[in-house]
Amino acid sequence: MEIVVNEWLLDYLCPGSEKSEKELAIKFINAWEQGCDKVVIRRPSRFLEKFYQYWQRFGRDTDIKKRFRKLELLFYDSDKTIIADDTDVKKLPEGLEAKTPLDDKYLIELAYSKRDRVIVTTDVRLKDNLQDETNLKIYLLQEFLQNYSA
């Protein structure tokens, strides 16, 4: 399975996030790391921008370094990650684009360009807006983790 995630993963790992959020992010990362699925990251994207911002901002914090260390798999392990450049991303059909919130367009385009088209998000609005799209599988994080195991 190819899993598209957005910035929740980074936000949940940062200082100031709730303990329950950190636990969910770590649970997701551990299951992904042990399984055979791949995470899909778009380059350039807000996800990458935020990753580098957080790394610069919190990089001296040993606790966050430990949490972010596993995320380095996103950049160095082609068995675990697909990096998709803009040239690899398909344009959305008009109907789907019209229903997609502008700030999530990059995410939906990325998922739409992949085989499995699975998005894991914490954005209820995004899931609600696109719930009738049969070409996309959109799961809220807790919903996804209930059935996801390595």
C-alpha positions as CSV (number, residue, x, y, z in Angstrom):
1,M,0.0,0.0,0.0
2,E,1.2,3.5,-0.7
3,I,0.2,5.9,2.1
4,V,-0.1,9.7,1.6
5,V,0.2,11.6,4.9
6,N,0.1,15.3,5.5
7,E,1.7,17.5,8.2
8,W,-0.2,16.0,11.1
9,L,2.6,13.4,11.3
10,L,5.2,16.2,12.0
11,D,2.9,18.3,14.2
12,Y,2.2,15.3,16.4
13,L,5.9,14.6,17.0
14,C,6.8,18.2,18.0
15,P,7.2,19.7,21.5
16,G,3.9,21.1,22.6
17,S,1.8,18.3,21.0
18,E,-0.5,16.3,23.3
19,K,0.9,13.1,24.7
20,S,-1.9,11.2,22.9
21,E,-0.9,12.8,19.6
22,K,2.7,11.7,20.1
23,E,1.6,8.2,20.9
24,L,-0.6,8.0,17.7
25,A,2.2,9.3,15.5
26,I,4.7,6.8,17.0
27,K,2.3,4.0,16.6
28,F,1.8,4.9,13.0
29,I,5.6,5.2,12.4
30,N,6.4,1.9,14.1
31,A,3.7,0.0,12.1
32,W,4.9,1.6,8.9
33,E,8.5,0.9,9.6
34,Q,7.9,-2.8,10.4
35,G,5.5,-3.4,7.5
36,C,6.0,-3.4,3.7
37,D,4.0,-0.3,2.9
38,K,5.4,2.9,1.5
39,V,4.8,6.5,2.5
40,V,4.5,8.9,-0.5
41,I,6.0,12.4,-0.1
42,R,5.7,15.1,-2.7
43,R,8.6,17.3,-3.5
44,P,8.2,20.3,-3.1
45,S,5.4,20.3,-0.5
46,R,4.4,21.9,2.7
47,F,5.2,18.6,4.4
48,L,8.9,18.9,3.4
49,E,9.0,22.6,4.3
50,K,7.6,21.9,7.7
51,F,10.0,18.9,8.2
52,Y,13.0,21.1,7.6
53,Q,11.6,24.0,9.7
54,Y,11.0,21.7,12.7
55,W,14.4,20.0,12.3
56,Q,16.1,23.5,12.4
57,R,13.9,24.7,15.2
58,F,14.0,21.7,17.5
59,G,17.1,19.8,16.2
60,R,19.0,20.3,19.5
61,D,16.2,18.7,21.5
62,T,17.3,15.1,22.1
63,D,13.7,13.9,22.5
64,I,12.5,15.3,19.2
65,K,15.7,14.1,17.5
66,K,14.8,10.6,18.6
67,R,11.3,10.9,17.3
68,F,12.3,12.5,14.0
69,R,15.2,10.0,13.5
70,K,12.8,7.3,12.4
71,L,11.3,9.8,9.9
72,E,14.7,9.9,8.2
73,L,13.5,6.7,6.5
74,L,11.3,9.0,4.5
75,F,14.3,10.4,2.7
76,Y,16.9,7.6,2.6
77,D,15.0,4.3,2.3
78,S,13.4,3.7,-1.1
79,D,11.8,0.5,0.2
80,K,9.8,2.6,2.6
81,T,9.2,5.9,0.7
82,I,8.3,7.2,-2.7
83,I,9.4,10.7,-3.4
84,A,7.1,12.2,-6.1
85,D,8.2,15.3,-7.9
86,D,5.7,17.6,-9.5
87,T,6.3,16.0,-12.9
88,D,5.1,12.7,-11.3
89,V,1.8,14.2,-10.2
90,K,-1.4,14.1,-12.2
91,K,-3.8,17.0,-12.6
92,L,-7.1,16.4,-10.8
93,P,-10.4,16.0,-12.7
94,E,-12.5,19.2,-12.6
95,G,-15.2,17.7,-10.3
96,L,-12.6,16.4,-7.8
97,E,-10.6,19.7,-7.9
98,A,-13.8,21.7,-7.2
99,K,-14.5,19.7,-4.0
100,T,-10.8,19.8,-2.8
101,P,-9.9,22.5,-0.3
102,L,-7.1,24.6,-1.8
103,D,-4.7,24.0,1.1
104,D,-5.1,20.2,0.5
105,K,-4.8,20.2,-3.3
106,Y,-1.2,19.1,-3.2
107,L,-2.2,16.1,-1.1
108,I,-5.1,15.0,-3.2
109,E,-3.1,15.4,-6.4
110,L,-0.4,13.2,-4.9
111,A,-2.8,10.5,-3.8
112,Y,-4.7,10.7,-7.1
113,S,-1.4,10.0,-8.9
114,K,-0.7,6.7,-7.0
115,R,-2.1,3.2,-7.4
116,D,-3.6,2.6,-4.0
117,R,-4.7,6.2,-3.3
118,V,-4.7,6.0,0.4
119,I,-4.6,9.2,2.5
120,V,-4.2,9.2,6.2
121,T,-5.2,12.5,7.8
122,T,-6.5,14.2,10.9
123,D,-8.6,16.6,8.8
124,V,-12.3,15.8,9.2
125,R,-13.3,18.5,6.8
126,L,-11.1,16.9,4.1
127,K,-12.6,13.5,4.6
128,D,-16.1,14.9,4.7
129,N,-15.6,16.9,1.5
130,L,-14.3,13.9,-0.5
131,Q,-16.2,11.0,1.1
132,D,-18.1,10.2,-2.1
133,E,-14.9,9.9,-4.1
134,T,-14.6,6.2,-4.9
135,N,-11.1,6.7,-6.4
136,L,-9.7,7.8,-3.1
137,K,-9.5,6.1,0.2
138,I,-9.3,8.7,3.0
139,Y,-8.9,7.6,6.6
140,L,-8.8,9.6,9.7
141,L,-5.7,8.6,11.7
142,Q,-7.4,6.8,14.5
143,E,-9.7,5.0,12.1
144,F,-6.7,3.9,10.0
145,L,-4.7,2.7,13.0
146,Q,-7.6,0.4,14.2
147,N,-7.0,-1.9,11.2
148,Y,-3.3,-1.1,10.4
149,S,-0.7,-3.4,11.7
150,A,2.7,-4.4,10.5
